[in-house]
Amino acid sequence: MASHKDDLYQKVWGVQHPGISMEESQNFYSTWAPEYDKDLTTEVYNGPWQVAEALAGVLGDRKAARILDVAAGTGLVGVELQKLGFTNLDALDANKEMLEIARTKNVYSNFIHDLLGPNRLQISTDTYDALCSCGSFSEGHLKCDCLEEMIRIVKPGGVICLIVKEAFLETNEEYKKLELRMSELQHKGLWKQVSRTVAEDYVQNGNGIIFINKVL
C-alpha cells in the first residue's frame, strides 16, 4: 500500500513531469482540487507563506493595496496574505475547479478564470499595486513569455513577487531563460529588480528563489 508521501510524489510528478502540456496539467488539477489543500501542507510546501511574507515586507503597512494572486489555485497564498492583514485580493487561475475551492475561503474579491501568457488578459493596464505568484513556473504551467503581461497590469511603482524552485532555473530548458528574460526587461526599462533571495525548504525536496521586481 502506497504511503501518503509516495501518493503525494505521484501527484506532484503527475502535474509537472517533463513534457506535460498545459491541457494535461489542468486536467490533473481538476481531479486533484478537492484534495489539494490536504496534500500540500507546510510539511511539504512552504511557498505560500514565503511569498506572502516577502510581499508584505515590501508593501509594509499598505494593507489595502490591490493585489493579484496569479495561478492562485485553491487560495493558499491568499489565506497567508489575509493573515498578514491584506484585504484587497483578486485571484487568477486557469483551472475552474481550483478557483471554486479558493472561493470558499472568502479571501478574494474577484475571481478571474484565465491563463496568464503572452495573450492580453481582460484586465486594464495599471490595475494592481502588486502581483504575486507561487508554484506557477514548472512544466505545463507558466512560461517566460508571461512576464510582459504581468508588468502591463501592475501600476508603475508596483511590485511583482515570484517564487521559482531553484533547481528549475538550472535544469529546465524553459526556466534556464527566466533570469535572462527578467534582465532583458530591466534593460528595456520596464521593471527593476529589488531583490533575489533564497527561500529555504520552499518544497520538501528543494529551495526556491524569490524574485521581487518594481514596475517602472
Steps between C-alpha positions, in 0.01 A plus 500: 500500500643838397581748777363854500848622409516269199149597396585869523817449297293336228256792498772766483682304231174445317427870472848623402697214347726582202307539178158546659275737309299784649178314421624185672608686812165680523311174465708359784426802722129458436507156661749599772319815614291343782811346662754770413504689830510181704798377299705819488551577866795702631681172561556476125424846357599831657468718192168668583608652831848577363357703211248671726766606749734618223225713347399633840860604558480727198146631542536569871189659650323540164244240601243624246739461206323329211676167443458242224584142594599335170450125472318534830379142497301422813603825665788395722690827441187706549441343839854588608466858374174537689671380818746787451219752474462545124138549400485585128585179316399359162565147374594391149528137400452288189320227692133543584490223760795645692342847497177357638694375802665842535158666494395317818781664700357851477835670449464625140277774359513392135564172322650499151488169312775545243853393411784746534728494197587728209126550442336818626287439806163668551665725758567869446855632486638624835228334707697345787734629767663158524498158339623173647529145375604179670558157349412617150836465326526128432438261210157547347448829682609862436779579258745788477275672246253602772721762665406790273131448572572497874675833462216649292234444764707628795523873564832685466661477842316176569678173576502150356598216734571157352640180648660231286655170604875558488573173321266595214714804424793265444342192341184600314561629147218755521596637841871512425395806297293660775764716666637605163151608396458689827828678434397588143179658626701702751728624223190605308400714798184304578593395852789488744608216726457580867625170638586138424495285813516131582190351661622197693282189489265658248393145423590179675784421262644841426538872553329773306610838371281799574523777241361844580490753220369856498304612195630822343 
